[in-house]
Amino acid sequence: MAESNTPELWDQVWATETSAEQDRYTLALERASVRWSRIRERAGDDLSGLRVIEIGAGVGTAAALFAEAGAEVTVLDYSPKALERSKAFFANNGLAAKLVAADALDLPDDLRGAFDICLSLGLAEHFTGEQRVAMIRSHLQVLKPGGHAFISVPNRANPPYRLYKFTAERTGHWKVGEEYPFSKRELIEVAEKAGASEAEVFGESFLGSLYFLDVARIYRRLTNKPDSYDTSRIKPQKSTPLDDFAYALILHARP
C-alpha cells in the first residue's frame, strides 16, 4: 500500500542530491516538451515582469522556465528538503526564485490574488475527494483577475504510465506516496466545482510517455547506473493525434 503524503515523505523523495549537469538537463527536457510549448502559447507573448508561482513545486521546473522568460517567480512547497533542492536547481540553471515554505491547502493570505500565473506539475493527483477540489481552488485563489492556472496531472487513460505504476507498486519500487490519476472529464468537473470561470484540458506528447516502457532506463534506475546528461541530444517533442492519451493532462483554468 502506498505511503500517505506528508512533508516527511517528500523530504525523503527530495533527499537525493543531483549534479548541476543533471539539473540543467532536467530543465532542457522540459523546455523541449510539448507540455511547455502548449502552456507557453496560452500564457501570452511577453512573460517579462509577470508574477508566477509554482505550488507543491518540488524543484520548480515550470517556474524556472518562466524565470528564463523574464518572469518574477515564487516556488512554494511544504517539504524543507524540496525547497533546498529548488534553491540548488535554480542556482545550477543561473536563475533566481523566492522560496516559500507553506501548505498549498493552507495558503498565506499575502499570496492570495497576487499572481498572474499559477502552476503545478504533479500535485493534485496526490489528493482525493473534496481535497482534489480544494487543491484546484488554491491555484485559482492566488491569481489576479484574468490570471492563468496550469495544473499538470497523470492521465488515467495512458497505458504505459498505468502499467509502470502497477508494476512499481507491486514490486515495492513506488516511492512517491498515494497517487490517483485523473480523467479529462474529471479535471473539467473538479475545475468547475472549484469555481473556475473557464477550463480546458489538453495533453502533452503521447510519444513522450513511451519512456515508461524503456527497459534500459528502468534497468539503470533500479541498479543506480548513471544516465547521460548530454543536452545536445535533446530534440523537441512531437505532438500527435494521440496526445489526449499522453502521460500528463494539463488543466488550463481561469478564476
HUJO-V936694 format. One record per helix or strand of 3 or more residues. SS is the DSSP state (h for helix, s for strand). FROM is the first residue (numbers start at 1). TO is the last residue. Records with the same first field share a line. If there is no record, write none. Layout:
SS->FROM-TO / FROM-TO
//
This chain:
h->7-13 / 20-31 / 34-43 / 61-68 / 80-92 / 109-111 / 124-126 / 129-141 / 159-170 / 184-193 / 207-213 / 215-222 / 231-233 / 243-245
s->51-55 / 72-77 / 98-101 / 115-121 / 143-155 / 198-203 / 248-254
//
